[in-house]
Amino acid sequence: MYEKEKEEVIQAGLKLDRYGLIALSGGNVSYKVAAEHILVTPSGMIYEELIAEDIIVMDLAGNIIEGERKASVDSKALLYIYNNLPEVKAVIHTHQPYATAVGLVEDEFRCNLTTLANATKGSVNVCPFSSAASEQMGIEAVDNLQGKLAVILKHHGVIAVGDSLKQALYACVYLEEAAKTYCLAKSMSDQVAMMTDDQIEQAVKIFDYYGQGTGEVPDSVVNH
């Protein structure tokens, strides 16, 4: 059941490790593959060792449809997100260090790079602390996403969402790159230039034309 999609989940997990967003078995990847079914990575297993049979198929009530492994301990939070944001098809949770560090000193990570605006659709809110394995973690994520694609969990990590695994992964990776750049700039000066609302809006619009299969960026957007 969903063998191709299970492999996609595993590949997404491997990319989290490749880009330094998790360590060992940290974080989780989930993917909505049908109206009532999601795939979830197992608890406490290293991504490099996963095979398709390790990925759990779960319904939106939390019932296990297929799989012998224990699902991610954050399943309650994941289910809350999927049940309250029906447009979301993928959720990725990481423990990425630079974004998490920013969450310890800021209540909002305002866009400092166009790539962050591109990938997350704007500035990233920092959620109040909530325990791992709690539904509250999902509640805080939903309350703070506000149309964006990522939030920072204070003292914990990041949750990113998307209409695909790729979109959620891009949000994680470019958030970390922007956070790393912010930390470097902050080490050189307390005055770090952040983007204006108009600049953020323009960057979000331009990204609609990014990649293959899209039209050219209109001059009206570039010269806005």
N, C-alpha and C positions, 0 to 999 in steps of 0.2 A: 504493500500500500504506500503510494507516494514515494517510490524509490528515488526518482530523479530529484524531487524536492528535498529529500533527506540529504542527498549528496550536496545540494546547494547550501543547506544549513551547515554541514560540516566544513565546506569550503569557506563560508563566511567566518566561522569560528577560527579557522587557520589564519585567515587574514587579520583577525584581531590580534593574534599572537605576532604575526609578521610585522605589524605596524606599531607594536609596543603598547597596545591598549589593554592587555590583560597579562596575568602571570599564571602559569600552570592551568588550573581548572577554573579560574575566576570568571565571573560574568556569565552570561547566557545569551543564546540566540533562539528566537522563535519566529515562526512563519505561518501565516494564515493561508491554508491551501484549499479550503472549501468554506462554504457559508458557516458551517458549524465545527470545523476541524482546524486545529493548529498543531504544528510540529514544535517540540521543545527539546532542547539539549538536556542530557541527564545531569544529575547532581554529582559534583566532585570527580568528574572524569576529565582527563587531559585531552584537549582537542585533537592532538596529533595521534591519539590512540583510538579515536572514535571510528566506528563503522556504521553503516546505515541502520543495522538492527538496534543500535544503541539509542537512536532518536525515538522519542515518545510521540505517539499520536494521541491527542487529547481533544475532547469537545469543550465548548465554551462554558460548560458547567463544571469542568474540572475532572470529568470522568475519563479514565484511561481507555482508549479504544484499541490501541495496539502498543506493545512494548513491554519488556520485562524489567527495565531499569526504573529506578526512582527518578522522577522528574525534578527539574531545578527547584530549589527551595523557594525561589521567587515566583513560583507559578501563580500564587494568589494575586500578586501585583500585575503580572502579565495578563491574566484573565480579566482583571478590572479594566486595564487599558483597552483590550480588544472589545470588551462588551460596551464600553462607553465611547469609543472612537471607532465606529464601524468602518471608516475609510482606511484605517491602518491595516496594512497587510504584513508588516514585519516590525519586530521590536528587538533591539539589541541593547544589552546592558553590559557595561565595561567598568573597569577600575583604572581608567587611564590617568596617569599621574599629574600631568600639567593642568588639565581641565579641573581635576579634583582639587588641586592646589589653589586655583583661582577661586573655587567655591568656598574656600576657607577665609578669603579676604574680601569677597564681593558678594552682593545680593543679586546682581545681574551682571553677566558678561556681555557688555556692549560690543558690537562688531568693531573689530580693529582692522580686519582684512576683508577684501571683496570675496575671497573664497569662503569665509565663514558665512557671510550673508547669502552667497550662492547655495551653500550646502544645508544650512539650517533655516533659511527663510527669515533671518533676522537675529537680533540679539537673543541671548540664551539666559533664561531665568535660573536662579539657584533655589532649589526646594529646601524647606526646613528639614531638619533631620527626621528620618523615620527608620525604623529597624529593618534590616534585611529580613526576608521571609515573611514580611507583613503585607497585608492588602493596602495599608496606609501608604506604602511606597508607591503603589500604582495610583492611589488617589492624589497624592502630591504631584505626581508626574502629569496626570490629566489636568489638574487645576492650573499648573504652571506652563504647560506647553503653549496654550493660547494661540494655536495656529502655526506654531513653529515646529521644528522637527527634532529638537533635542532639549533636554534639561540637565542641569548638574545637580546631583544629590549630595547635599552637604555631608562631609565626613565619609563619603562612600564612593561615588563614581558618577557615571553618566547613563542616562536612558535616552536612546534615539529611536525614532519611529520613521516609517516610510511606507510608500505604496509598493515597495519592493525591498528585498534584502540589500540590493545595491544602493538604493537611496538612503536607507538607514545606516549602512556602512560608510557612505560618503559623509554623512553628518558627523559620525564619530571621528573619522580620520581628520577632516578639516577643522573640526572643533579643537582637536588636540594640537594641530599645527598652529592654529591661531592662539591658543593658550600658551604654547611654547614661545611664540613670538612676543606675546604680551609680557611673559615673565622675563625674557631677555631685555625688552625695552624698559621694563620697570627697574631692572638692575642697573640701568644706565641713567635713568632720570625718573623722578616722581611724576613728571608731566608726560603722559603717554597720549598721543593723538588717537582719538577714536573717530569713527565715521559718523557723519550727520545722518539724520533721518532720510533726507533726500538721497544721499549716497547709498544708503542701505537699500532703499526702495528700488533704485536704479539697478543695483547689483542683482537683486532678486529677479527683476524682470529680464535682465540679460541672460541669466542662467536658463530661462525657459527656451532659449535658442541654442543651448550648449549640446554638443555631441552630434552624432549622425542622425539623419532622418528628420532634421528640423530645418526651418528656413533661415535666411540670413537675418542678423539682428537689424531691425529698422533704425534708420538714422534718428528718428524721433525719440527712440529709447537711449541711444548712445549720446545724443546731444541734449538730453533732458537737463 
